[in-house]
Amino acid sequence: MRGEHRQIGTLVLSSHDRQLELFADDEDIERASRSLKAMSHPLRLKILCTLGDAEVSVQDIVEHVGTSQSNISQHLAILRDKGILASRKDANRVYYRVGDSRTLKLIGMMREVFCYHER
């Protein structure tokens, strides 16, 4: 690295690499960690991929993912509580969608990195 250097945590960045400063403070790091941990469970990741950019009923999620409604509901609650999903009730049905389009971009990037058949 050339030029001015600055240490951030354990990562040393040159003035050229300042755009790599992804997190402003510990609170941002904690929030990102909690969200990524919530998404990292295989079933929750499958739920997120099932939703994509659509709004989907709990029953349709159950049918697509292939586990019990009570199990799906527990995982949906975790994702909703972390702010990853938004929900809406219509009569006796509950619909879920990904709350932020940037989350969909993140899932797409994970697919590019980890899904070998996509390469």
C-alpha positions, 0 to 999 in steps of 0.5 A: 500500500502506498500513501497515507495509512490509517488503522481501523480496528485490525484492518489497515487502509490506505487513503486509496482504499477508504471506500472499504470503510464499510461500517462506521461504528460498533453499533453498525457492526453489531446490527450487520452481525445480527442480521447476517446470523439470522439469514445464515440458517439454511431454512431461513435462507431458503425462505428468503430465496423463496420470497425473492422480490414477491409478497408470499403467503405463509401457506405458499412458503410452507408448500415451497420450502417443505416443512411444517407451518409452525417451523416456518412461522418460527423462522419467519418471526426471527427474520421479521424481528431482525427487520429483514422481512415485512408482513401484512395481514389480509383477513386470515392470511399473512403475507411476507416480503423482503423489507429492503431491496438491498437484502435481495442484492445481498442474496444475489451476491451470495448466490454468485459467490457460493452457487457453483452451478451458477458460474 
